[in-house]
Amino acid sequence: MMIYKVCSKAVWEEIRQLTSWNGSPHDLRDGFIHFSTASQLDGTVRKHYAGQTDLMLLAIDAEL
C-alpha cells in the first residue's frame, strides 16, 4: 500500500540532506508523521496547503 506525504519543496530539500527525519513542525507537535492515502490527498491539500504552489508529493511503500 502506498501512503503519501505532502510537503513544501524547502522541506523536501531538508529531508534529502538527512539520513533520518522526525517530521515537520506540525508532525512533531502532533506526535506522529502525517500521511495520506491516495483517496485522502485532495482533501489534505485543500485543507492544509491551500494556495501553496511549491508542494512536493512523497510516495512511500508502507509495506516495506
N, CA and C of each residue as an Amber inpcrd file, in Angstrom:
protein
   192
   0.8500000  -1.1810000   0.0000000   0.0000000   0.0000000   0.0000000
   0.8950000   1.2430000   0.0000000   0.5560000   2.1740000  -0.8480000
   1.2940000   3.4290000  -0.9050000   0.6190000   4.4580000  -0.0020000
   1.4450000   5.2010000   0.7360000   0.9690000   6.3440000   1.5080000
   1.7660000   7.5550000   1.0440000   1.2240000   8.7370000   1.3110000
   1.7950000   9.9420000   0.7270000   2.0070000  11.0140000   1.7770000
   3.0760000  11.7600000   1.5990000   3.3970000  12.9080000   2.4450000
   3.4640000  14.1270000   1.5400000   2.6890000  15.1320000   1.8620000
   2.7290000  16.3980000   1.1370000   3.6340000  17.3350000   1.9250000
   4.5440000  17.9810000   1.2340000   5.4340000  18.9300000   1.9090000
   5.8790000  19.9960000   0.9200000   6.4420000  21.0450000   1.4500000
   6.9750000  22.1020000   0.5870000   8.2930000  21.6350000  -0.0240000
   8.6870000  22.3050000  -1.0840000   9.9730000  21.9800000  -1.7030000
  11.1140000  22.2220000  -0.7220000  11.0000000  23.2460000   0.1120000
  12.0440000  23.5380000   1.1070000  12.1900000  22.3840000   2.0990000
  11.0690000  21.8300000   2.5550000  11.1210000  20.6850000   3.4780000
  11.7350000  19.4860000   2.7650000  11.3530000  19.2520000   1.5100000
  11.9230000  18.1410000   0.7560000  13.4380000  18.2920000   0.6270000
  13.9090000  19.4920000   0.3440000  15.3530000  19.7130000   0.2370000
  16.0420000  19.4330000   1.5740000  15.3930000  19.7750000   2.6810000
  15.9320000  19.4730000   4.0140000  15.9990000  17.9660000   4.2370000
  14.9130000  17.2660000   3.9090000  14.8500000  15.8120000   4.0950000
  15.9680000  15.1280000   3.3090000  16.1970000  15.5630000   2.1020000
  17.2010000  14.9340000   1.2340000  18.6050000  15.0070000   1.8120000
  18.8780000  15.9620000   2.6760000  20.2040000  16.1340000   3.2620000
  20.4270000  15.2400000   4.4860000  19.3690000  14.6180000   4.9820000
  19.4320000  13.8800000   6.2390000  19.4380000  12.3770000   6.0220000
  19.9130000  11.6480000   7.0290000  19.8330000  10.1890000   6.9970000
  18.5680000   9.6870000   7.6740000  17.9460000  10.5270000   8.4990000
  16.6420000  10.2120000   9.0910000  15.9080000  11.5260000   9.3220000
  14.6040000  11.4440000   9.4320000  13.7720000  12.6490000   9.5710000
  12.6420000  12.3430000  10.5310000  12.4200000  13.2310000  11.4940000
  11.4000000  13.0090000  12.5180000  10.0870000  13.7140000  12.2320000
  10.0010000  14.4320000  11.1290000   8.7520000  15.0690000  10.7500000
   8.8340000  16.5790000  10.7090000   7.7680000  17.1530000  10.1760000
   7.6410000  18.6100000  10.0890000   7.2880000  19.1680000  11.4660000
   7.3150000  20.4760000  11.6290000   6.8800000  21.0510000  12.9130000
   5.4660000  20.6100000  13.3090000   4.5540000  20.5010000  12.3400000
   3.1930000  20.0280000  12.6480000   3.2020000  18.5660000  13.0860000
   4.0100000  17.7440000  12.4130000   4.1200000  16.3380000  12.7940000
   4.6510000  16.2160000  14.2210000   5.6990000  16.9690000  14.5190000
   6.3060000  16.9140000  15.8520000   5.3220000  17.3830000  16.9180000
   4.5650000  18.4280000  16.6130000   3.5650000  18.9310000  17.5570000
   2.5120000  17.8580000  17.8550000   2.0880000  17.1400000  16.8080000
   1.0250000  16.1520000  16.9620000   1.5270000  14.7870000  17.4190000
   2.8350000  14.5730000  17.3810000   3.4060000  13.3260000  17.8780000
   3.4660000  12.2000000  16.8610000   3.2010000  12.4950000  15.6000000
   3.2930000  11.4830000  14.5510000   3.4620000  12.1770000  13.2010000
   3.9740000  11.4350000  12.2320000   4.1250000  11.9890000  10.8900000
   2.8110000  11.7990000  10.1450000   2.2890000  12.8900000   9.6210000
   1.0270000  12.8620000   8.8840000   1.2450000  12.3010000   7.4790000
   0.5130000  11.2670000   7.1450000   0.4980000  10.6970000   5.8070000
  -0.9400000  10.6830000   5.3200000  -1.1200000  10.5470000   4.0220000
  -2.4450000  10.4370000   3.4220000  -2.4680000   9.2400000   2.4930000
  -3.6430000   8.6380000   2.3550000  -3.8430000   7.6400000   1.3130000
  -4.1530000   8.3910000   0.0220000  -4.1540000   7.6850000  -1.0830000
  -4.4580000   8.3270000  -2.3650000  -5.8250000   8.9990000  -2.3300000
  -6.7960000   8.3600000  -1.6980000  -8.1460000   8.9310000  -1.6680000
  -8.2540000  10.1420000  -0.7430000  -7.3070000  10.3390000   0.1500000
  -7.3220000  11.4790000   1.0720000  -6.5420000  12.6890000   0.5530000
  -5.7370000  12.5040000  -0.4770000  -4.8200000  13.5570000  -0.9190000
  -5.5110000  14.8680000  -1.2740000  -6.5760000  14.8160000  -2.0330000
  -7.2560000  16.0430000  -2.4400000  -7.7020000  16.8370000  -1.2200000
  -8.3290000  16.1690000  -0.2620000  -8.7820000  16.8440000   0.9530000
  -7.6300000  17.3830000   1.7840000  -6.5550000  16.6270000   1.8690000
  -5.3740000  17.0660000   2.6220000  -4.8050000  18.3500000   2.0330000
  -4.6390000  18.3690000   0.7270000  -4.0670000  19.5530000   0.0780000
  -5.0040000  20.7460000   0.2230000  -6.2920000  20.5390000   0.0090000
  -7.2520000  21.6450000   0.1210000  -7.2930000  22.2170000   1.5420000
  -7.2380000  21.3460000   2.5420000  -7.3700000  21.7880000   3.9330000
  -6.0850000  22.3990000   4.4910000  -4.9610000  21.7830000   4.2050000
  -3.7150000  22.1680000   4.8730000  -2.7160000  22.9320000   4.0000000
  -2.9150000  22.9220000   2.6870000  -1.9290000  23.5300000   1.7910000
  -2.5540000  24.4620000   0.7550000  -3.7450000  24.9540000   1.0260000
  -4.4510000  25.8170000   0.0670000  -3.5930000  27.0170000  -0.3150000
  -3.4960000  27.2630000  -1.6020000  -2.7640000  28.4220000  -2.0960000
  -1.2670000  28.2390000  -2.2350000  -0.7270000  27.1510000  -1.7200000
   0.7180000  26.9200000  -1.8330000   1.0330000  26.3180000  -3.2030000
   2.1000000  26.7710000  -3.7910000   2.4390000  26.3080000  -5.1370000
   3.7500000  25.5360000  -5.2050000   4.4650000  25.4420000  -4.1070000
   5.7810000  24.7840000  -4.1180000   5.7260000  23.4030000  -3.4740000
   4.6460000  22.6670000  -3.7020000   4.4390000  21.4070000  -2.9960000
   5.1060000  20.2280000  -3.6960000   5.5430000  19.2990000  -2.8770000
   6.0980000  18.0340000  -3.3420000   5.1990000  16.9270000  -2.7980000
   5.1020000  15.8470000  -3.5400000   4.3410000  14.6900000  -3.0950000
   5.3120000  13.5240000  -2.9730000   5.4970000  13.0550000  -1.7490000
   6.3880000  11.9300000  -1.4890000   5.5460000  10.6690000  -1.3900000
   5.9180000   9.6370000  -2.1180000   5.2030000   8.3630000  -2.1060000
   6.0440000   7.3460000  -1.3450000   5.4140000   6.6860000  -0.3780000
   6.1130000   5.7270000   0.4780000   5.3750000   4.4000000   0.4290000
   6.0990000   3.3210000   0.2150000   5.5050000   1.9910000   0.2560000
   5.4190000   1.5780000   1.7160000   4.2150000   1.5630000   2.2650000
   4.0060000   1.2780000   3.6850000   4.2910000  -0.1740000   4.0400000
   4.4510000  -1.0280000   3.0590000   4.6950000  -2.4410000   3.3320000
   6.1800000  -2.7830000   3.4000000   7.0480000  -1.8230000   3.1600000
   8.4940000  -2.0980000   3.2310000   8.9610000  -2.1720000   4.6560000
